[in-house]
């Protein structure tokens, strides 16, 4: 059976299944999780002023076996490259990103490569400086979204910085995803989804509901794009080719910070409702199946 591990500001990391949640590891403020591609190892970021990265061995339980600083303030995302030799984390508080090498056990190896940034955006309250939000390894490069500077920063594995992908001022890029030659970006500050394909750009509202919207997680599955909307508390389904709207579905909770898709099932972490809700995907559209799990402040759902 599949299990889902959730990180948040609650008791740590838990697994859910068979209608219940069970604690596995007490990690302080684990705001995001990532799995090693080939080893039974899980990584968590501790969203603290002095951020930390923890490596945990996955057996019947989760056993921490290595820990390093995230080299920044309030890390909110962690990712492992497809080869399992590099790990990257994004520190929201000061905009710093970091790259660590991983050894054959999945432990941290050597000195970190610290990636700093400068700049700001037109939103004086939220874009007074850099705010790194997500790390994605793609096509041999590390990509880092920066909500504060309206760009997707790009680096070689050795830390060499390349020309960034720039978004419209005030977008506030949060989570993003690649699919073939397309890039999809959720704008937390302007409430949009943007498709970038070569020179072509298409931007649409992430939600059609009234009121403010702060999109959180975005994911591409086949020919559909999913985005979670905090405020409207919905998940929107868009067609990948042109961002035309397919559906918008309530998440059954408050402040959907993250979601995960496992085949024909979607799990949504409703952070303020202390609840993870489960949906069946019918022709790609989420439909509630009546199942939910009580979890303190869920922030990330990881299928392992």
DAFEN-V607414 format. One line per field, one symbol per residue. phi: phi as a letter, one per 20 degrees, with the letter a starting at -180 (. if undefined). A space follows every 10 residues. Layout:
phi: ???
This chain:
phi: .fdcdcdaee fpdcdcrlmb dcfdbedflf ebcbdffcdf ccdcdefcgd fcdcdceecf cddfcbbbfe madlfcbbbd fgemdccccd dfgdnfdbdd edefenefcm efdedebcpb cfeffdcfaf bfcbdcebln cedcfcffdl bdfccfgenf edffeedfgn fmgdebbdbm edcdceefed mccdddcmee ccccffcdff nfccgdecbd cmecddbede oflcdddcff fbmfedabcf emadmfebbb dcmdccddee ffelbdddce edlnefcfdn dbcecflfdb dcec
